[in-house]
Amino acid sequence: GAVVELPPPPPGACVVLPPPPPGACVELPPPPPGACVELPPPPPGACVELPPPPPGACVELPPPPPGACVELPPPPPGACVELPPPPPGACVELPPPPPG
């Protein structure tokens, strides 16, 4: 699959990512404070790896399709991570959130 690497967006930037093709691997660098990152649902078999967002960042993830694997590192205090219920067969790994 394709490998998509994105550089860090500038402070206050809003990053909207289109759906990657099947089998693609998307690696995202940590967004700066105040950045807004919106991710569309990855296709089946896609691999999405997200680094820890900085304090104050808000990350919204749509439901992954069946067979997708989403790995999220622990967000820092004050970070906002919104995850909808994943469909059957989806793999979502969430570490314990920090205090606050």
C-alpha positions in Angstrom: 0.0 0.0 0.0 0.9 3.6 -0.3 2.6 5.4 2.6 1.5 8.9 3.3 3.7 11.1 5.5 2.5 14.6 6.5 4.6 17.3 8.0 3.4 19.1 11.1 0.9 21.8 10.4 1.5 25.4 11.7 -0.2 26.6 14.8 -3.9 27.3 14.4 -4.1 25.3 11.2 -7.0 23.0 10.4 -6.0 19.8 8.7 -8.6 17.8 6.8 -7.5 14.5 5.4 -9.3 12.7 2.6 -9.8 8.9 2.9 -6.6 7.0 2.1 -6.8 4.2 -0.5 -7.2 0.5 0.6 -4.0 -0.8 2.2 -2.5 2.6 2.7 -0.6 3.5 5.8 -1.1 7.0 7.1 1.4 8.4 9.7 0.6 11.7 11.3 3.1 13.9 13.2 1.9 15.6 16.4 -0.2 18.7 15.6 0.8 22.0 17.2 -1.2 23.5 20.1 -4.6 24.7 19.0 -4.5 22.7 15.8 -7.7 21.0 14.6 -7.3 17.6 13.0 -10.3 15.9 11.3 -9.9 12.4 10.0 -12.3 10.7 7.6 -13.1 7.0 8.0 -10.2 4.9 6.7 -11.0 2.1 4.1 -10.9 -1.5 5.1 -7.4 -2.7 5.8 -6.0 0.8 6.3 -3.5 1.4 9.0 -3.7 4.7 10.9 -1.1 5.7 13.5 -1.6 8.8 15.5 1.1 10.4 17.7 0.1 12.1 21.0 -1.7 15.4 20.4 -0.3 18.5 22.3 -2.3 20.1 25.2 -5.4 21.8 23.9 -5.5 19.9 20.7 -8.8 18.3 19.6 -8.8 15.2 17.6 -12.1 13.9 16.1 -12.1 10.4 14.6 -15.0 8.9 12.7 -15.9 5.2 13.0 -13.4 3.0 11.3 -14.7 0.4 8.9 -14.6 -3.3 9.6 -11.1 -4.7 9.7 -9.4 -1.3 10.2 -6.9 -0.9 13.0 -6.6 2.5 14.8 -3.8 2.9 17.3 -3.9 6.0 19.6 -1.2 7.0 22.1 -2.2 8.6 25.4 -3.3 12.2 24.9 -1.8 14.9 27.2 -3.8 16.6 29.9 -6.4 18.9 28.4 -6.5 17.1 25.0 -9.9 16.3 23.5 -10.3 13.0 21.8 -13.7 12.0 20.5 -14.2 8.5 19.3 -17.5 7.1 18.0 -18.4 3.4 18.5 -16.3 1.2 16.1 -18.1 -1.3 13.9 -17.8 -5.0 14.4 -14.4 -6.3 13.6 -12.6 -3.0 14.0 -9.5 -2.8 16.2 -9.2 0.2 18.3 -6.4 0.4 20.9 -6.8 3.1 23.5 -4.3 3.7 26.3 -5.6 5.1 29.6 -6.4 8.9 29.4 -4.4 11.2 31.6 -5.9 13.0 34.6 -8.2 15.9 33.6 
